[in-house]
Amino acid sequence: MSRFLWRPRFQNTVFSLGVCLMLLSLLLFPDQSVTAAKDGVQLCLNVIVPSLFPFFVLSTLCVELGLIRALGSLTGPLMAPLFRVGGACAGAFLLGIVGGYPVGARTAIALYESGQCSRDEAERLMSFCNNSGPAFILGVVGAGIFSSSAAGLWLYGAHVAASILVGLLFRFYGKGTVTVSEFSPAHSADISVSELFIRAVKDAFSSAMNICAFVIFFTVVIRLLFLTGIITRLASILVLLLGNLGLHQDMAESLLSGAIEMTSGVWSLRDMAASLGNRLCMAAFILGWAGLSVHCQVLSFIGKSGLSTRTYFFGKLLHGILSAVLVFLLSRRLGWNHSVSAILAGQVTTIAHLSFGRALTISLGAALGLWILLSLLSIPAAIKSAFLRRKNHV
């Protein structure tokens, strides 16, 4: 069955049917489609571009300047036995849990294309390095949706813990030896740092626009799926299959929305008539799975690299399941079975309408802090490398 689903002919057929349905829906609901597209553009301008652009520039500079390679020389003894990847891969994981989707995946692909990790290492890394960032989980999901900063902390902790568990499980995937990292610039000596910075900014802008295109597209798709009643019908089928487990119509619709577009899915949990524990479990799964919108963004970066997408998709599905299980165990331990009150309800409007300037300031501050941290961590590796070169010359 899985081989049949991955056949190009089946995928092309499904894609063609989807395009036809999309065109028909656009003809039936033109005004609503335009409104949804405007909402997607607003989301991109206020949140996506200012929050991701600095981290895209940072990830390129870290890879090209050799900072991740320097970090790898320090983290190699930890990454190799735990995840069976080279130390340089620690940079992709760190950028992923701080920068959010899809910074980790983009960095992992850059490491592979620059020869700093093998194909098997890159595919193992892709299974667990692409994560949601703390700004989104703590701010938008925790304070904005659940009106609880504590809920955001528990969700983020479970999200990172589940990512680590996925990495531990995928250490058994593939063959080959672990790449040993040594401090040396990844870029050519003929390219100046200023030229490298300009190229990093251009690449970051192109990547940000690529992501915005998918965000706008899937925002329209979600709206059309609700208008045509497709989400409602699919949710009814899901309730028939899983109703005995306590799944009701609203929960099923939120899960389906989140499976397609993460932000829409978690935001629909805000006014749901369900216990806090159940809503947190659903949010944990949606955040771990990330949604088709994020997956399309990652696939656009994979491009012609030749990396397998199966390990990535399976890793994200496993990430969502493990995140939900961890939050469920926490809910049983802490007794999250009551409905949450709007303690911080005033924050919802503030976070949802976050200005471009404020979002950019927060993102730039986080990126600068991470840059300083990576630079400081690379100093011991640089000193060690210089000492070894001097010793070899002698």
N, C-alpha and C positions, 0 to 999 in steps of 0.2 A: 504493500500500500504506500509506504513512504517513498519507494523508488518511483511509483507512478506519479505522485504529487510533485516530484522534483523534475519530471520530464519536461523539456522545453515546449513540446507540443501542447501538453495540458496547461502549462503556465500561460502560453500565448493565447489559448482559447479563453481561459478565465479572464485574462487581461482585456481581450477584445470585447467580451460580453460586458465587462465592467465599464469600458469606455462608452459603449452604446447606451447603457443604462444612465450613465452620467450625462450624456448629451441630451437624452430624452428628459431627464429631470431638470436640466437647465432650461429647456424650452417650456416646461410646465411651471417652473417657479423662478422666473428671471429676477424679480425684485428681491426675493429672499436670498438668492445666490449672490447678488451684488452686495447686500447688507452683510452677509457672512464673509465675503472677501474683504470688505472694509474692516470688519472686526479682526481678521487675520493680519491685515496690514498694520493696524493699530498695535496688535500684540507684538509684531516684529519690531516696530519702531520703538516701543516703550520698554520691551523686555528682552527680546531675542538678540538684537544687534548689540545693545550696550552691555549685555551680560556675557556674551560669547566672544565678541570681537577681540577684546584684550587677551583672552586665553588662547585664541587661535594664533595671535602674533607671538605670544609667549611660548607656545608649544613648538612652533617652527624654529624660533631662536634657540631654544633649549636643545633641540635635536641637532641643528646645524653648527652651533658653536661648541658642541661637545659637553655641555653641562650635564645632560642625561647620561652620557658615557662616564663622566666623572662620578656622578651619583651611583652609577652601576658598580664601579670599583669598590664602593663602600657597602652597598646593599647586596652584592653578589652572594656572600655567604648566607644571607637570609632568604633571598628569592629562589636560589637554586634548589635547596632541599624542600622548601615548602611548595613551590609552584612549578618547578622544573623549567624555569626561564632564566635568562641572563639578568644581571643586576641592572642593566640599562632599562629593563622593562618596568622597574619600580617607578620611574618618572612618568610613564603612561598611566599607571595605576593612581599615583598621587594627583596628577592633573585631572584624572577622571573623577575622583571623589571630591575635588574642590571646584573644578570648572563646570561640571555637569555634562549632560548629553550635548553633542557627541564628541567632546574634547578628547576623552580617553581613547576612543576608537581611532580618531584622526591621528593622534600621536603614535599609537601602535602601528598603524599603516606606514607612517613616516619612518619609524624605526626600521621596519622591514625593508622599505624601499631604499634606505640609506645603508643597508647592510649591517645594522647594529644588532639584529636578531635574525634567526633562521625562520623558515616558513612555518615549521611546527611550533616554534616558540610564539610567533605572531598569532597563529590560530588559537593556541592555548590562552594567550594574553587577551585576545578579542572576546573570549567567553566571559571574562570577569572585570575588565578594566573600564568598560563603558557604563558609567553610573550617573545618577542624578546628583546635582550639587546641593550643598547645605543651604544656599540662599533660597532655592525653590522649596525644599522640604520643610525647613524651619520657618520661613517667612510666609510663602503662599499656602502650603498645605497645613502646617501646624497652626500658625496664628490666624491666617486668613480663612481657612475652611473649617477647622475644628475649634477655633478660638481657644487654643491651648498651646503654649510654648512647650510644655512638657510632652504633649503628644507628638510634636514635631521632633523633639530630641529622641524619643523612643523610636519613631519611624526612621530617622536617619541612622541611628545606631543599628537597628535591625537591617536596614538597607546595606550598610557597609559590611556588617557581619555575614550576611547572606552572600555578598559578593566574594568575600574571602573564602567562604565554604565552597562556592562554585569553583574558584581557582584551585582549591585543594583537591577537588574531585577531578578536575580536568588535567591535573598533573600527569595522569596516566594515559592521556591522549597523545598519539603520535610517537615518533621515534627521534633519534638524533641526539647529539650532545648539546650541552648548555653553552651558549656563547659567553666567553670571558671578556669582560669590559676593561679597557685600559683608557686612561685619560689622553685624548688627542682630539683636535677639532675635526668634526665630520665634514666641514666644507673645504673647498679647495683654497690653497694659499693665494691663488690669483684673484679671489673674490674678497673685496674689502668688507669690513663689518657694516659700513653704511649701505653698500649695495645689498648685502644680505638682509638688512633691516627693511629696505624698500621692497625687496622681494617678499619678505614675510608679511608686510602690510598688504601688498597686492593679493597674495594667496589667501590671507585672512578675510579680506573683503569679498573675494570670489566665493569662499566657503560660506560666509554669512549670507550672501545673496542666494546661494544654493539652498541653504536651510530655510530661508524665508519663503522661497517658492513652494517647498513642501508643506510648510506650516499653513500658508494661505490655501493651498489646494485641499488639504485634509480638513481645514476648518469649513470649507464649502461642502466637502463630502459628508461630514457629520451632520450638518444642517439639512442637507438633502435627504439623507437616510432617515432622519426623523420626520421630515415633511411627507415623504412617500410612505411612511409606516413600516419600512423594512426593519428598522431597529426594534420596533414594538413587536412585530411578528416573530423575529428571531429570538427576542427575549422570552416570548410566550413558550416557544419550543424548549428553550433552556430551562424554564421553570418546570415544565412537564417532566423533564429528565432529572432535574436536581431539586425538585420541590421538597422532597423528603429530607433534604439536608438543611432546610430552612431558607432556601433561596426564594425571594419573591420578585414581582415584576420590576420594581424600581431598582433593586440590586442587580438584576440581570441586565437591564438597560445601561446602568452605569458601567458594568464590567465590559459590555460590548463596545460602549463608547471609548472606554479606556484602552481596549485592545486595538482600537484604530488610532486614536489621538489621546495621548496621556493627559494633557491639561484639561480637556473637556471631560474626561472620565473622572478625574479626582474632583473637579469643581462641581460635578453633579452630585457628589456625596454630601454637599454642604447642608441641604435642607431635607435629606432623606430621613424617613421615619423608621429608624433602626437604632439599635444600641450602639454606643460608642465603640465597643470592642469589634463588632461586625464591620463597622465602617472603616475602622483602622486597618483591619485585615484586608479589606478590599483595596484600600489606598496603597497598602504595602505591595500587594500583587501588581497593581497597575504601575506603580513606580518601578518595580523590578523588571516587569515585562517591557515597559517603555512605550509601546505602541508602534503601529505600522509607520507612522509619520517619522519617528526617530530611526526606525530600521531603514527606511528609504534614504534618509540622510547618510547613514553609515554605508549603504550599498553604493551611493554616489561617490564616496571616498575610496571604496575598495576598487572600483573601476576595473582596470586591466591588470591589477596586481596578481591575480591568480589565487588569492586566498579563498579558502572554503567558507561559504556562508552558512553551512549546516551547523558547524560548531558554534558560530555566533548565535544563531536563532535558538538552538537547544540550550545554550548557556543562559540566554535571557529568559527563556521560559522557566528554567530551573531556578534562576534568580528570583523571579516573581513568586514561585511556589514556596521557596525557602523563606523569603521575606514574610509572606503571609503566615507561615507556620510559626516563625519566631514571634511575630506580633500576637498571634493567637495564644501562645504559651505565656507571653507577658500579660495579656488581658486576663487569663485565668489566674495568674499570680497576683495581679494588682486589682482585680475586680472591676474592669471597665465594662460593666453591663448596664449602666444607666445612660440616659440621653444627655448629651453635653449641653450645658447652658451657654448663652452667648456672653461670656465673661469679657471677651475682647472683640465683640462684634464690630466695634468702630474701626478696627484695623482692616476689615475686609475691603471697604471702599478705598482706603489708603493704599493697600497693596495692589489691588486690582487696577488702580489708576496711577501706578507708580510712574513718575515723570522720567523722561529720557535722561535728564541731567543727573538725577539721583541714582538711577540704575547704573549709569556709566561711572559715576564716582565710586559706588560700592564695588563694581567689577574691577575698576582700575586699581583700587586699593588692595583688593584680594590678589590680583595678578602681580602687583608690585611686591607685596609681602612674600608671595611664593617665589618670585624671581630672586629676591634677597636671600631667602632660605636655601634655594638650590645653589646660588653663587657661593654662599658660606660653606655648604657641604662639599663643594667641588675644590675648595682650597687645599685640604689635606691631600687629595688625589693629585692635584697639580704639583704640589711640593714633592710628593713621592716620585712622580714621573720625572721631574727635573733632576732629582737626586740620582735616579737610575741612569738617565742619559749621561750625566756627568761622570758617573762611575764607569759606564761602558766606554766613554771616550778616553778615560785614564787607562 
